[in-house]
Amino acid sequence: MRWIGFLGYEGVNSLDLAGPSEAFANAAAGGGDDPAYRVLFLSVDGQPFKTWSGLKLEAECALAQAPPLDTIVIPGGVGIRAPLVLEALGPWLRERAPQTRRMVSVCTGLLGLAASGLMDGRRATTHWRYAREVAQRHPKILLDPDAIFVRDGKFASSAGVTAGIDLALELIAEDLGPTAALKVARQLVVYLKRSGGQRQYSEPLRFQARAAGRFDDLAAWIPANLAQDLSIEALAARVNCSPRHFARQFKETFAASPGEYVEALRLAEAAERLVTTAVALDAVAASVGYSSAEVFRRAFERRFGVRPSLYRLRFSGAQGVAA
């Protein structure tokens, strides 16, 4: 049985803590008389702690009394910056590192993991909103602010909140196999795998964040209708605007032409479908508005630097799928 230790502290993000712990607990629940995991909640001094949202949780023991742990998970939260937490956590992690198989951070939990000095020169990620802060505090970390999660040897880090579940599923698959991880994903009603190589901030969200005025509804409508006619003329008609005026205003708003915008959304959605379904590539191309599979392949390779079939193989491990 693998002991998974989760650090709790005043101001911890409840989802950073609960999401991954529920994933491991659900994997353990399928283990019968010999459960795969035992989740253990720790705090610096063994005292109860309150999450940022107000939940009061009990710690099972203090850091100093923790048994040998297979994996240590440090969730994020506003309280991770407290000197009391960082000053206790750094030395404890350094002491535990040689005997601990994996050390994991979720969101700004990377600040806690970095306090040990063990992340210097290592690849890592965190929530996109706090990437600059982490980089300023710990410039020796090789930070990838786009990734959902990053593995570097025994160290692993994830982006914010639900990305901790993605990483937990990856670790469960590593320990127990993909079938066990899939059962947990179904139980939690989440995707089995959003690859660590994918971006935190999706193309639809990135563009919708810039939408304003007459483009509000359009920015939400386009991602839901990628197989439709999305030419300049068709889009201009939806907002009662001349194509020329529409194209000019669109580029001023989104810093991209309508064609560039539509292609980015189509390819982002195609990449997601390649990873999460076993649909043939030609059908994926048609489902996001490409009339020619070859045009789709060229556009996909131009944007992602790899053919769709190789992207699917790399990020989903799908077998026996038409290319």
C-alpha positions as CSV (number, residue, x, y, z in Angstrom):
1,M,0.0,0.0,0.0
2,R,1.3,3.4,-1.0
3,W,1.0,6.3,1.5
4,I,0.1,9.6,-0.1
5,G,0.7,12.6,2.1
6,F,-1.2,15.8,1.5
7,L,-0.1,19.0,3.2
8,G,-2.9,21.2,4.7
9,Y,-2.5,24.7,6.0
10,E,-4.5,27.9,6.6
11,G,-5.8,29.2,3.3
12,V,-5.2,26.1,1.2
13,N,-7.3,25.9,-1.9
14,S,-9.9,23.2,-1.1
15,L,-10.0,21.9,-4.7
16,D,-6.2,21.7,-5.0
17,L,-6.4,19.4,-1.9
18,A,-9.7,17.5,-2.4
19,G,-9.4,16.9,-6.1
20,P,-6.2,14.8,-6.2
21,S,-7.0,13.2,-2.8
22,E,-10.4,12.0,-4.1
23,A,-8.7,10.5,-7.2
24,F,-6.2,8.5,-5.1
25,A,-9.0,7.6,-2.6
26,N,-11.2,6.3,-5.4
27,A,-8.3,4.2,-6.8
28,A,-7.8,2.8,-3.3
29,A,-11.5,2.0,-3.0
30,G,-11.3,-0.5,-5.9
31,G,-8.5,-2.4,-4.2
32,G,-10.6,-4.7,-2.0
33,D,-8.8,-6.1,1.0
34,D,-5.5,-4.7,-0.3
35,P,-6.1,-1.1,-1.2
36,A,-3.6,0.6,-3.5
37,Y,-3.3,3.9,-1.5
38,R,-3.8,5.3,1.9
39,V,-4.4,9.1,1.9
40,L,-2.9,11.0,4.9
41,F,-3.6,14.6,5.7
42,L,-0.8,16.5,7.3
43,S,-0.3,20.0,8.7
44,V,2.9,21.8,10.0
45,D,1.9,21.3,13.6
46,G,-0.8,18.6,13.4
47,Q,-3.6,21.1,14.1
48,P,-6.8,21.6,12.1
49,F,-6.7,24.1,9.3
50,K,-9.3,26.1,7.4
51,T,-9.3,26.3,3.6
52,W,-9.6,29.5,1.7
53,S,-13.3,28.8,1.1
54,G,-13.9,28.3,4.8
55,L,-13.9,24.5,5.2
56,K,-12.4,23.4,8.5
57,L,-10.4,20.2,8.1
58,E,-8.6,17.9,10.5
59,A,-4.9,16.9,10.1
60,E,-4.0,13.4,11.0
61,C,-0.5,14.3,12.1
62,A,2.2,16.9,12.1
63,L,5.0,16.9,9.5
64,A,7.5,15.6,12.0
65,Q,5.3,12.6,12.9
66,A,4.4,11.6,9.4
67,P,5.2,7.9,8.5
68,P,7.3,7.1,5.4
69,L,5.4,8.4,2.4
70,D,5.4,7.1,-1.2
71,T,4.2,10.4,-2.5
72,I,4.0,13.9,-1.0
73,V,1.5,16.4,-2.5
74,I,1.6,20.1,-1.8
75,P,-1.6,21.9,-2.8
76,G,-1.7,25.6,-3.6
77,G,-3.4,28.4,-1.8
78,V,-2.9,31.9,-0.4
79,G,-1.4,30.4,2.8
80,I,1.5,28.7,1.1
81,R,3.4,32.0,1.2
82,A,3.2,32.2,5.0
83,P,6.7,32.1,6.5
84,L,5.5,29.5,9.1
85,V,4.6,27.1,6.3
86,L,7.6,27.7,4.0
87,E,10.2,27.7,6.8
88,A,8.9,24.3,8.1
89,L,8.3,22.8,4.7
90,G,11.7,23.4,3.0
91,P,13.8,21.5,5.5
92,W,11.2,18.7,5.9
93,L,11.1,18.1,2.1
94,R,14.9,18.0,1.8
95,E,15.0,15.5,4.6
96,R,12.2,13.4,3.1
97,A,13.4,13.5,-0.5
98,P,15.8,10.6,-0.5
99,Q,13.1,8.2,0.8
100,T,10.1,9.6,-1.1
101,R,9.4,8.2,-4.5
102,R,7.5,11.3,-5.8
103,M,7.1,14.9,-4.8
104,V,4.1,16.7,-6.3
105,S,2.8,20.3,-6.3
106,V,-0.6,21.6,-7.4
107,C,-0.9,25.2,-8.5
108,T,1.0,27.6,-6.2
109,G,2.0,24.6,-4.1
110,L,5.1,24.8,-6.4
111,L,6.2,27.7,-4.0
112,G,6.2,25.2,-1.2
113,L,8.1,22.6,-3.2
114,A,10.6,25.2,-4.4
115,A,11.3,26.3,-0.8
116,S,13.3,23.1,-0.5
117,G,15.7,24.1,-3.2
118,L,15.0,20.7,-4.9
119,M,13.4,22.3,-7.9
120,D,16.4,24.4,-9.0
121,G,17.3,23.5,-12.5
122,R,14.1,21.4,-12.9
123,R,11.1,21.7,-15.2
124,A,7.9,22.7,-13.6
125,T,4.5,24.4,-14.1
126,T,2.0,26.3,-12.0
127,H,-1.3,28.2,-12.6
128,W,-0.8,30.6,-15.4
129,R,-1.9,33.5,-13.2
130,Y,1.0,32.9,-10.8
131,A,3.7,31.9,-13.2
132,R,5.4,35.4,-13.1
133,E,5.5,35.3,-9.3
134,V,7.0,31.9,-9.2
135,A,9.6,32.9,-11.8
136,Q,10.6,36.0,-9.8
137,R,10.8,34.1,-6.5
138,H,12.6,31.1,-8.0
139,P,14.4,32.0,-11.2
140,K,16.3,28.8,-11.3
141,I,13.2,26.8,-12.0
142,L,12.6,26.0,-15.7
143,L,9.0,27.1,-15.7
144,D,6.5,26.1,-18.4
145,P,3.5,28.3,-17.7
146,D,1.4,26.7,-20.5
147,A,1.5,23.0,-19.4
148,I,-1.3,21.3,-17.5
149,F,1.3,19.2,-15.7
150,V,5.1,18.6,-15.9
151,R,7.1,15.6,-14.8
152,D,10.8,15.9,-14.1
153,G,12.2,12.7,-12.6
154,K,10.6,12.1,-9.2
155,F,9.2,15.7,-9.2
156,A,5.8,16.6,-10.7
157,S,3.9,19.8,-10.8
158,S,0.5,20.8,-12.2
159,A,-1.4,23.9,-13.1
160,G,-4.3,25.2,-11.0
161,V,-7.2,23.5,-9.3
162,T,-8.6,20.7,-11.6
163,A,-5.2,20.2,-13.2
164,G,-4.3,18.4,-10.0
165,I,-6.8,15.7,-10.9
166,D,-5.2,15.3,-14.3
167,L,-1.8,14.8,-12.6
168,A,-3.2,12.4,-10.0
169,L,-4.8,10.3,-12.8
170,E,-1.4,10.2,-14.6
171,L,0.3,9.0,-11.4
172,I,-2.5,6.4,-10.8
173,A,-2.0,5.1,-14.4
174,E,1.7,4.9,-13.8
175,D,1.2,2.8,-10.6
176,L,-1.9,0.7,-11.5
177,G,-2.3,0.9,-15.2
178,P,-4.6,2.9,-17.5
179,T,-7.6,0.7,-16.8
180,A,-7.5,1.7,-13.1
181,A,-7.1,5.3,-14.0
182,L,-10.0,5.2,-16.4
183,K,-12.2,3.7,-13.7
184,V,-11.3,6.6,-11.4
185,A,-11.9,9.2,-14.2
186,R,-15.4,7.7,-14.8
187,Q,-16.1,7.8,-11.1
188,L,-15.1,11.5,-10.9
189,V,-16.8,12.3,-14.3
190,V,-13.6,13.9,-15.8
191,Y,-11.5,13.3,-18.8
192,L,-9.0,10.5,-18.3
193,K,-6.2,12.5,-20.0
194,R,-5.6,16.1,-20.9
195,S,-2.0,15.7,-21.7
196,G,0.6,17.6,-19.8
197,G,1.8,19.0,-23.1
198,Q,-1.5,20.8,-23.8
199,R,-2.1,24.4,-22.9
200,Q,-3.9,25.5,-19.7
201,Y,-5.7,28.4,-21.3
202,S,-7.9,27.1,-24.2
203,E,-8.2,28.9,-27.5
204,P,-11.9,29.6,-27.1
205,L,-11.3,31.2,-23.6
206,R,-8.4,33.2,-24.9
207,F,-10.5,34.7,-27.7
208,Q,-13.7,35.1,-25.6
209,A,-11.7,37.1,-23.0
210,R,-11.1,39.7,-25.7
211,A,-14.6,39.8,-27.0
212,A,-16.6,43.0,-26.5
213,G,-19.7,44.7,-27.8
214,R,-21.1,43.2,-31.0
215,F,-18.6,40.3,-30.8
216,D,-19.7,39.0,-27.4
217,D,-22.3,36.5,-28.8
218,L,-20.2,35.7,-31.9
219,A,-17.2,34.7,-29.8
220,A,-19.4,32.1,-28.0
221,W,-21.2,31.0,-31.1
222,I,-18.2,30.2,-33.3
223,P,-16.7,27.4,-31.1
224,A,-20.1,25.7,-30.9
225,N,-20.5,25.8,-34.7
226,L,-17.1,24.9,-36.2
227,A,-18.5,22.8,-38.9
228,Q,-20.6,25.7,-40.3
229,D,-19.7,28.2,-42.9
230,L,-17.4,30.6,-41.0
231,S,-16.3,32.7,-43.9
232,I,-16.0,36.5,-43.4
233,E,-19.2,37.0,-45.4
234,A,-21.2,34.6,-43.2
235,L,-19.8,35.9,-39.9
236,A,-20.4,39.5,-41.0
237,A,-24.0,38.7,-41.8
238,R,-24.5,37.4,-38.3
239,V,-23.6,40.7,-36.8
240,N,-25.3,42.8,-39.5
241,C,-22.1,44.3,-40.8
242,S,-20.4,44.7,-44.1
243,P,-17.6,42.1,-44.7
244,R,-14.9,44.8,-45.0
245,H,-15.9,46.7,-41.9
246,F,-16.4,43.4,-40.0
247,A,-12.9,42.2,-40.9
248,R,-11.3,45.5,-39.8
249,Q,-13.1,45.6,-36.5
250,F,-12.5,41.9,-35.8
251,K,-8.8,42.3,-36.2
252,E,-8.7,45.3,-34.0
253,T,-10.6,43.4,-31.3
254,F,-8.9,40.0,-31.5
255,A,-5.4,40.9,-32.9
256,A,-6.1,38.2,-35.6
257,S,-8.0,38.1,-38.8
258,P,-11.3,36.2,-38.9
259,G,-9.6,33.4,-40.9
260,E,-6.7,33.1,-38.3
261,Y,-9.2,33.1,-35.5
262,V,-11.4,30.4,-37.0
263,E,-8.4,28.2,-37.9
264,A,-7.0,28.4,-34.4
265,L,-10.4,27.4,-32.9
266,R,-10.9,24.6,-35.4
267,L,-7.4,23.1,-34.8
268,A,-7.6,23.4,-31.0
269,E,-10.9,21.5,-31.1
270,A,-9.5,19.0,-33.5
271,A,-6.5,18.4,-31.2
272,E,-8.9,17.8,-28.3
273,R,-11.0,15.3,-30.3
274,L,-7.9,13.5,-31.4
275,V,-6.9,12.9,-27.8
276,T,-10.3,12.1,-26.3
277,T,-11.9,10.0,-29.1
278,A,-11.1,7.2,-31.5
279,V,-12.8,8.8,-34.4
280,A,-10.9,8.5,-37.7
281,L,-8.9,11.5,-38.7
282,D,-10.9,12.3,-41.8
283,A,-14.1,12.4,-39.6
284,V,-12.3,14.7,-37.1
285,A,-11.4,17.0,-39.9
286,A,-15.0,17.1,-41.2
287,S,-16.4,17.6,-37.7
288,V,-14.5,20.9,-37.3
289,G,-15.2,22.3,-40.7
290,Y,-12.5,21.0,-43.1
291,S,-13.9,19.7,-46.4
292,S,-10.5,18.2,-47.3
293,A,-8.6,15.9,-45.0
294,E,-5.4,16.9,-46.7
295,V,-6.0,20.6,-46.1
296,F,-6.7,19.7,-42.4
297,R,-3.4,17.7,-42.1
298,R,-1.3,20.5,-43.6
299,A,-3.0,23.1,-41.3
300,F,-2.6,20.9,-38.2
301,E,1.1,20.2,-38.9
302,R,1.8,23.9,-39.6
303,R,0.3,24.9,-36.2
304,F,1.4,22.0,-34.0
305,G,4.6,20.9,-35.8
306,V,3.4,17.3,-36.0
307,R,1.0,15.3,-38.1
308,P,-2.4,14.6,-36.5
309,S,-1.8,10.9,-36.4
310,L,1.4,11.4,-34.5
311,Y,-0.2,13.9,-32.2
312,R,-2.9,11.4,-31.3
313,L,-0.3,8.7,-30.7
314,R,1.8,10.9,-28.5
315,F,-1.0,12.3,-26.3
316,S,-3.6,9.6,-26.1
317,G,-1.8,6.4,-26.9
318,A,-4.8,5.4,-29.1
319,Q,-4.4,2.2,-31.0
320,G,-6.0,0.9,-34.1
321,V,-7.4,4.2,-35.2
322,A,-7.6,5.1,-38.9
323,A,-5.0,7.7,-39.9
